[in-house]
Amino acid sequence: MLLLLLAALGLWLWPAPALPPRIPGAIVFVSDRDGTPALYWRRLPRDRDRRLTFGSEPASEPRVSPDGTRVAFAMDGRIAVVAVASGEVTLLTLGVDWKDAQPAWLPDGRRLVVSARRRVGEPASLHLLEPSAEGMAVRHPLTQARAGDDTSPSPSPDGESVVFVREDRLMRVGLGDGRVTRLSGGFKRERSPRFLADGRLVCAWSEGKLHGIDTIDLATKTRTTLTQGGVFYRTLAPSPDGRFLAVTRSWDMGLHPLAALLGQMEEVHLLDASGRERSGLEVSRRHANHSPDWGG
């Protein structure tokens, strides 16, 4: 029994493979290493992490602006933006009339799409936030959820539509006409859709005890499975050049049972474009690291 425990512990503590060379840009992610969940910035491949937010309230769901200079994030029903260079934080919404979450930048680098609800327990819909001269953002409803939530907005590269998740299915809303269409069906429960550099979608999914990542060509409806198995990826974010995915690895059902007893913290991992795991980006046995996004 002791030998089995030591073997499991050895696998649990085994160092991650080295990062591949020429990884583009930087990542922002959430970590609770200093107590309150905060945003951290790390230029790849070897720079040290730098903390971006220092408030007493948890920061979550970061998204990097198209020019790589700002990070939008959620904070107790509010949306804020932090400047990467200076750390200056600007509030866009106050969380009073609406509770906002999951900000996503449009390609113009000005407007944001968020998942918003009036109060806890009510369905969340998508809203477009547009900066105003007064400082607070002007709000334009995009969808009207009647049951369940509209979540995980991902604007298209041309800025003409937003893909999102409704009741575990991929949906799309046109920004010009407001038309909502369904993009997926079947038994897979989908999450975290994001656009790749070539215009395809990539999303994580679950079906029973099976979990994976697919790419979807919206023009031809072709769906390709990159990976499937017992590893649950909660979020994913493609690199600007489409060569890699930064993912939140929540758990691995294939982990040795004795190692699993020691605990599984959320980790930020690096996958290549084929879905193969390359290395851990932010891994800790004591603190959770999650929700990565790529910057320039």
SULFEN-V471808 format. One record per backbone hydrogen bond with DSSP energy under -1.0 kcal/mol. NH is the residue of the N-H (numbers start at 0). CO is the residue of the C=O. Records with the same first field share a line. If there is no record, write none. Layout:
NH = CO  CO
This chain:
4 = 0
5 = 1
6 = 2
7 = 3
8 = 4
9 = 5
10 = 6
11 = 7
12 = 8
25 = 294
26 = 41
27 = 292
28 = 39
29 = 289
30 = 37
31 = 287
34 = 31
37 = 30
39 = 28
40 = 49
41 = 26
43 = 24
46 = 42
49 = 40
51 = 38
52 = 38
58 = 36
59 = 73
62 = 71
64 = 69
67 = 64
70 = 81
71 = 62
72 = 79
73 = 59
74 = 77
77 = 74
79 = 72
80 = 89
81 = 70
82 = 87
83 = 68
86 = 82
89 = 80
91 = 78
92 = 78
98 = 116
99 = 76
100 = 114
103 = 112
105 = 110
108 = 105
111 = 128
112 = 103
113 = 126
114 = 100
115 = 124
116 = 98
121 = 118
124 = 115
126 = 113
127 = 139
128 = 111
129 = 137
134 = 131
136 = 91
137 = 129
139 = 127
141 = 125
142 = 125
149 = 123
150 = 164
153 = 162
155 = 160
158 = 155
161 = 172
162 = 153
163 = 170
164 = 150
165 = 168
168 = 165
170 = 163
171 = 180
172 = 161
173 = 178
174 = 159
177 = 173
180 = 171
182 = 169
183 = 169
188 = 205
189 = 167
190 = 203
193 = 201
195 = 199
198 = 195
200 = 215
201 = 193
202 = 213
203 = 190
204 = 211
205 = 188
206 = 209
209 = 206
210 = 228
211 = 204
212 = 226
213 = 202
214 = 223
215 = 200
216 = 221
220 = 216
223 = 214
225 = 212
226 = 212
228 = 210
231 = 250
233 = 247
236 = 245
238 = 243
241 = 238
244 = 270
245 = 236
246 = 268
247 = 234
248 = 266
249 = 231
252 = 229
254 = 251
259 = 255
260 = 256
262 = 259
266 = 248
267 = 281
268 = 246
269 = 278
270 = 244
271 = 275
272 = 242
274 = 271
277 = 269
278 = 269
280 = 267
281 = 267
288 = 265
289 = 29
292 = 27
294 = 25
